[in-house]
Amino acid sequence: MSVHDPFGRIRVMLAACVFTLGVLMVAQALWAQGQQDQRSAIMLTIDGAIGPATMDYVVRGIDQAQEERAALVIIRMDTPGGLMESMRSIISKILASPVPVATWVAPDGARAASAGTYILYGSHIAAMAPTTHLGSATPVQMGGTPQIEPAQPDVESSSDADSDSDSSQTESQAAPTGTAMERKVLEDSVAYIRSLAERHGRNADWAEEAVREAVNLGAREALENNVVDVVASDVGDLLQQIDGRSVAMVSGTHTLKTSNLLVERVDPNWRTRLLSVITNPNIAFFLMIVGFYGIIFELASPGELFPGIVGAVCLILALFAFQVLSVNYAGLALILLGLGLIIAEVFAPSFGILGIGGTVAFVIGSVILMDGTQQQVSLPMVGGVAAVAAGFMLWTLTRFISLRHVPSATGADSMIGRSAVAVDDFQPSGGAQQQGYQGHVQVAGERWNAVADHPVQAGAPVVIERMEGLVLYLKPP
């Protein structure tokens, strides 16, 4: 190769680039092989009530596990229960997940009550720590009152001669209590949890009993009754016990390979924490009220900016929370109508008609705003906001009533009784029709024609008795 051969240099540089690229590709392949050999497990944590924020967190975690091609998703759970819609969304995501999901009730002393029991039954692997329990899966109202009460036999209609078989028959034929909707919710829950149990080969009879009778089981009893698959004291023990197990996936049977998995913990991020705060029905309700009043105050005093900005931000956050929550839009419309009527009472007094109607509409709308079987706004919160709005309306009404007794500040009525000072000496008025003395007085810097029934010297104080046209009639002070 000649020193002056430029093409030779180019060939050398190309060869060097190809060699470097080949080395990088080999290194990448070796690194990928190492990553494949050392596969990971994603661990999610549910600690507390299950709601929209929990659902969003779990769904995102399973999606992350799928993107990273993780071998397993572990849901470490300690929950008293939660919302039915959020629970069903989580289970649907688990059932459709291409990555196996193991739900582990931990740490010691934790529980998987109500919605947690359903999630445990819906997972590919159900595990518990030694001193944990599950159960109490009966659908309940938000306040905690069970929707279905167990049927009681009619003891008054039974005689002493009834046999045990007759008593059993009486109990079995007893009509269930509760409304038709409550019974529909119960039967739907029973069918749902039984289908989950049958899918994963677990005890469906106990699952039904947990829904109907709200029974509970400890970890050891749950394992003995085929409610859970394993009892593991820690993550390593869990991975060791489930290694080699076959689970029912959406694509078919899958054999787990969980030994020596690298566990990657994924904690809730700021988005999940923010969502968990604003999706609280009481917080969302309060944000809506603050947003509404902020916008009203900004429109009443344009240019203030602060109430408008705060109101807009709060209103947007409230609307986002309502999108996630199960909202009755008739209730939302009643709330807005009620607040509008209360504000209208301030600007167009109707002696309380608009205000009272607005308060009633506001309270009714607040009560029915959320789905009563799942979530609801706290009644003390509703009462407090309604009391503040009613108090504001009452203050406005009393203010308007008190203004009726205040003397007019402008016009002819405002001149009566005011003091004035004579500008010049009053002269006797001419003509038979006018009796008295005429002159000029000064009132609040203004010069007026005046008439008095007595002589008035310049600079003398007088009092305005009445006003006719542009003439003031005076009387002695």
ZANU-335044 format. One line per 2 residues: for each residue x, y, z of C-alpha. Coordinates in steps of 0.001 Angstrom, whole numbers, m for minus. Layout:
X Y Z ~ ...
% end
This chain:
0 0 0 ~ 1451 3338 m1037
1713 6134 1465 ~ m49 8334 m1018
m2878 5847 m1630 ~ m6012 7462 m80
m8238 4483 m945 ~ m5999 2207 1096
m6512 4319 4162 ~ m10254 4241 3632
m10204 433 3399 ~ m8224 229 6654
m10682 2510 8416 ~ m13665 519 7123
m12075 m2722 8287 ~ m11480 m1213 11724
m15118 m65 11934 ~ m16418 m3501 10906
m14160 m5185 13470 ~ m15354 m2806 16236
m19002 m3352 15261 ~ m18502 m7109 15373
m16960 m6923 18842 ~ m19893 m4818 20078
m22430 m7263 18623 ~ m20700 m10209 20278
m20613 m8345 23579 ~ m24295 m7502 23238
m25155 m11136 22516 ~ m23150 m12321 25518
m24819 m9710 27748 ~ m28271 m10706 26476
m27430 m14365 27075 ~ m26376 m13491 30603
m29593 m11544 31138 ~ m31614 m14467 29827
m29774 m16842 32129 ~ m30356 m14469 35094
m34053 m13707 34606 ~ m35881 m11526 37091
m39121 m11379 39037 ~ m41055 m8153 39505
m42377 m7596 43042 ~ m45369 m5285 43551
m46709 m4246 46960 ~ m50368 m3777 47893
m50578 m2309 51383 ~ m53994 m924 52277
m57407 m653 50677 ~ m57758 m1547 46994
m58917 1327 44815 ~ m58323 2898 41405
m54746 3855 42349 ~ m53969 255 43335
m55474 m1012 40103 ~ m53387 1439 38042
m50229 432 39943 ~ m50758 m3322 39465
m51694 m2988 35786 ~ m48585 m915 35091
m46429 m3367 37036 ~ m47656 m6345 35014
m47103 m4392 31775 ~ m43558 m3600 32909
m42936 m7275 33652 ~ m44145 m8163 30164
m41896 m5538 28549 ~ m38864 m6711 30527
m39730 m10367 29836 ~ m39716 m11147 33524
m40243 m14732 34607 ~ m42712 m13940 37390
m44752 m11161 39002 ~ m45029 m11323 42794
m47814 m9300 44437 ~ m47012 m8879 48115
m50410 m8124 49633 ~ m51827 m6911 52924
m55326 m5487 52432 ~ m58649 m5188 54260
m60487 m5162 50912 ~ m61590 m2429 48570
m63685 m1499 45564 ~ m65275 m4226 43467
m64549 m2555 40125 ~ m60861 m2057 40887
m60577 m5650 42135 ~ m62157 m7054 38974
m59840 m4968 36791 ~ m56815 m6333 38650
m58014 m9934 38302 ~ m58781 m9457 34608
m55239 m8182 34083 ~ m53799 m11144 35999
m55822 m13689 34030 ~ m54771 m12139 30711
m51126 m11698 31696 ~ m48512 m13669 29701
m46305 m13495 32806 ~ m47330 m15767 35725
m48553 m13876 38791 ~ m47995 m15136 42334
m49948 m13327 45046 ~ m48301 m13668 48436
m50082 m12520 51618 ~ m47251 m11087 53691
m45624 m10102 56018 ~ m46570 m12047 59121
m49799 m10665 60541 ~ m51065 m9532 57142
m54486 m10377 55724 ~ m56243 m10805 52408
m59781 m9879 53358 ~ m62722 m9224 51036
m61298 m8116 47657 ~ m57917 m9577 48638
m59443 m13058 48773 ~ m60747 m12701 45211
m57334 m11544 43962 ~ m55688 m14458 45732
m58076 m16889 44045 ~ m57540 m15221 40662
m53745 m15449 40757 ~ m51770 m18240 39110
m50047 m18956 42432 ~ m51728 m18269 45800
m49306 m18057 48712 ~ m49406 m16903 52326
m46932 m16195 55089 ~ m47304 m18482 58148
m49233 m16082 60440 ~ m51634 m14528 57972
m55300 m15090 57150 ~ m57872 m14569 54399
m61655 m14543 53991 ~ m64592 m12238 54816
m65409 m11913 51136 ~ m69064 m10910 51527
m69977 m7812 49477 ~ m70550 m4889 51834
m71724 m1310 51717 ~ m69064 1380 51928
m69940 2003 55551 ~ m69219 m1613 56402
m72730 m3005 56729 ~ m73059 m6367 54987
m75434 m6307 52068 ~ m76803 m9714 52828
m77756 m11006 56233 ~ m78006 m14741 56721
m81542 m16040 56664 ~ m83010 m16907 60050
m85555 m19652 60579 ~ m89016 m18662 61766
m88847 m20149 65275 ~ m92360 m19052 66198
m93890 m21212 63495 ~ m92086 m24351 64670
m93657 m26650 67211 ~ m91912 m28823 69795
m92858 m31910 67809 ~ m90870 m30824 64691
m88103 m33279 63820 ~ m84511 m32347 62914
m85242 m33052 59262 ~ m88227 m30708 59313
m86080 m27993 60892 ~ m83418 m28459 58261
m86064 m28300 55551 ~ m87475 m25131 57078
m84033 m23525 57123 ~ m83251 m24562 53562
m86571 m23218 52301 ~ m86294 m19939 54199
m86378 m16988 51839 ~ m83174 m14980 51777
m83289 m11551 53342 ~ m82220 m8334 51703
m83422 m6587 48584 ~ m83410 m8144 45148
m80375 m6062 44174 ~ m78449 m7229 47255
m79197 m10871 46449 ~ m78109 m10324 42843
m74800 m8839 44017 ~ m74254 m11782 46372
m75010 m14443 43772 ~ m72844 m12677 41224
m69938 m12628 43702 ~ m70400 m16317 44490
m70384 m17282 40822 ~ m67326 m15107 40197
m65165 m16529 42971 ~ m66215 m20111 42164
m65141 m19622 38545 ~ m61764 m18340 39720
m61359 m21304 42063 ~ m62243 m23826 39361
m59845 m22218 36888 ~ m56876 m22767 39207
m58086 m25987 40848 ~ m58702 m24560 44311
m61413 m25148 46908 ~ m64541 m23597 45386
m66860 m24660 48244 ~ m64854 m22769 50851
m64676 m19773 48509 ~ m68474 m19722 48329
m68684 m20023 52096 ~ m66293 m17050 52457
m68672 m14981 50349 ~ m71935 m16124 51906
m70879 m16495 55543 ~ m67790 m14222 55683
m65668 m17021 57202 ~ m61878 m16795 57569
m58929 m19191 57448 ~ m55375 m19050 58733
m52437 m19884 56486 ~ m52017 m23513 57591
m55746 m24235 57401 ~ m55884 m22609 53982
m53101 m24865 52737 ~ m54752 m27972 54171
m58101 m27051 52578 ~ m56573 m26411 49132
m57361 m22709 49300 ~ m53751 m21638 48696
m50852 m23408 46999 ~ m47948 m22749 49369
m47089 m21226 52733 ~ m43783 m19379 52461
m41945 m17439 55142 ~ m39964 m15238 52742
m39481 m14514 49043 ~ m36674 m17028 48657
m38800 m19751 50206 ~ m41682 m18811 47901
m39538 m19014 44754 ~ m38066 m22340 45854
m41461 m23947 46563 ~ m43177 m22894 43338
m40251 m23864 41083 ~ m41381 m26557 38669
m45112 m26069 39319 ~ m47530 m25989 36393
m50022 m23144 36220 ~ m52996 m22403 33944
m52166 m19443 31726 ~ m54262 m17818 29024
m52020 m19507 26431 ~ m52172 m22913 28129
m50277 m24769 30822 ~ m46965 m23206 31833
m44203 m24680 34000 ~ m42574 m22204 36369
m38795 m21841 36545 ~ m38278 m19635 39554
m35089 m20866 41182 ~ m32369 m18208 41470
m34580 m15448 40106 ~ m33390 m11886 40694
m36244 m10076 42501 ~ m36763 m6463 41378
m38934 m4433 43713 ~ m41224 m1890 41991
m42721 576 44479 ~ m45612 2976 43730
m44363 6119 41984 ~ m45559 9701 42467
m48340 9192 39930 ~ m49794 6302 41914
m49485 8191 45199 ~ m51182 11259 43717
m53922 9111 42223 ~ m54520 7385 45557
m55084 10797 47182 ~ m57344 12472 44641
m59434 9367 43963 ~ m60589 9357 47561
m64300 10248 47135 ~ m64128 12886 49877
m61009 14519 48392 ~ m62510 14507 44883
m65735 16033 46233 ~ m63826 18741 48107
m61702 19542 45041 ~ m64875 20005 42993
m66352 22427 45553 ~ m63126 24463 45788
m62849 24527 42000 ~ m66430 25720 41553
m66152 28534 44090 ~ m62741 29545 42737
m64186 30013 39259 ~ m67199 31934 40658
m64992 34302 42677 ~ m62773 34901 39651
m65796 35771 37505 ~ m67128 38061 40251
m63774 39883 40537 ~ m61993 39603 37181
m58255 40075 37320 ~ m57675 38567 40769
m56104 35493 39063 ~ m55412 33552 42291
m58969 32186 42850 ~ m59298 31457 39136
m56015 29533 38923 ~ m56670 27553 42115
m60247 26865 41035 ~ m59234 25668 37570
m56541 23321 38926 ~ m58874 21862 41563
m61690 21437 39055 ~ m59447 19609 36568
m58170 17284 39308 ~ m61748 16614 40428
m62860 15800 36879 ~ m59896 13434 36501
m60844 11689 39746 ~ m64479 11438 38621
m63294 9817 35393 ~ m61599 7079 37429
m64329 6751 40051 ~ m67829 5448 39462
m69783 8711 39366 ~ m73532 9199 39102
m73780 12118 36688 ~ m77310 12919 37829
m75843 13537 41285 ~ m73083 15696 39777
m75683 17742 37870 ~ m77722 18245 41061
m74614 19452 42913 ~ m73791 21998 40218
m77428 23106 40055 ~ m77550 23494 43833
m74352 25564 43948 ~ m75632 27694 41070
m78907 28387 42886 ~ m77057 29324 46085
m74873 31765 44156 ~ m77964 33116 42377
m79543 33824 45769 ~ m76630 36145 46536
m76992 38192 43346 ~ m80762 37975 42918
m82407 37738 46370 ~ m85594 35682 46321
m86214 35689 50097 ~ m84621 32238 50432
m86443 30335 47702 ~ m83418 29929 45448
m81109 29316 48395 ~ m83247 26647 50050
m83846 24884 46734 ~ m80105 25007 45994
m79210 23561 49393 ~ m81667 20686 48971
m80389 19930 45449 ~ m76796 20087 46681
m77367 17635 49553 ~ m79302 15134 47419
m76717 15299 44636 ~ m73841 14804 47090
m75468 11713 48610 ~ m76057 10025 45241
m72839 11294 43612 ~ m70912 8044 44068
m72005 4441 43596 ~ m73444 3618 47013
m72475 m62 46848 ~ m68814 728 46329
m67937 4246 47451 ~ m69626 7318 48757
m68887 10795 50022 ~ m68787 11064 53795
m72058 12419 55140 ~ m70263 14737 57631
m68386 16191 54646 ~ m71661 16765 52781
m73304 18256 55854 ~ m70356 20535 56570
m70178 21942 53045 ~ m73971 22336 52916
m73931 24126 56290 ~ m71235 26540 55092
m73169 27272 51882 ~ m76426 27727 53813
m74683 29975 56341 ~ m73268 32108 53542
m76735 32367 52004 ~ m78292 33285 55393
m75666 35967 55969 ~ m76426 37420 52543
m80164 37510 53243 ~ m79736 39215 56628
m77338 41680 55012 ~ m79900 42634 52390
m82610 42986 55010 ~ m80436 45281 57138
m79683 47447 54114 ~ m83375 48256 53787
m83128 50342 57000 ~ m80015 52248 55934
m80727 55795 54604 ~ m80176 56301 50928
m76716 57591 50074 ~ m77696 59237 46763
m80692 60969 45177 ~ m83356 63250 46658
m83891 61109 49742 ~ m80230 61475 50717
m80665 65304 50946 ~ m83400 65242 53578
m82078 66010 57048 ~ m78610 67047 55877
m76966 70216 57162 ~ m76159 73151 54863
m74584 76602 55103 ~ m76151 79774 53698
m74022 81345 50983 ~ m75712 84745 51026
m78434 86686 52870 ~ m81849 85349 51971
m84228 87888 50424 ~ m88015 87919 50681
m89535 86064 47799 ~ m91700 88024 45377
m95168 87128 44245 ~ m98262 86036 46024
m97673 82348 45351 ~ m94336 82181 47122
m94070 83085 50776 ~ m90756 83149 52637
m87165 83960 51805 ~ m84978 82869 48918
m81238 82422 48702 ~ m78467 79909 48111
m76882 77262 50314 ~ m73833 75037 49964
m74250 71277 50474 ~ m71256 68932 50105
m69469 71506 47929 ~ m72488 72117 45724
m74490 75360 45394 ~ m78269 74964 45567
m81289 77234 45361 ~ m83046 77297 48717
m86229 78624 50321 ~ m86732 79262 54040
m89754 80492 56019 ~ m87540 82781 58108
m84694 85213 57398 ~ m81301 83540 56973
m77990 85375 57176 ~ m74901 84410 55119
m72867 81710 56865 ~ m75758 80584 59052
m76281 76814 59399 ~ m79586 75359 58225
m81167 71905 57811 ~ m82804 70594 54634
m86452 69706 55258 ~ m87460 68577 51781
m86507 68858 48138 ~ m88765 69782 45257
m87126 69699 41851 ~ m83896 71647 42202
m85045 73750 45167 ~ m84223 72916 48770
m86667 73853 51528 ~ m84946 74660 54818
m85751 74700 58493 ~ m83815 76028 61451
m81131 73676 62821
% end
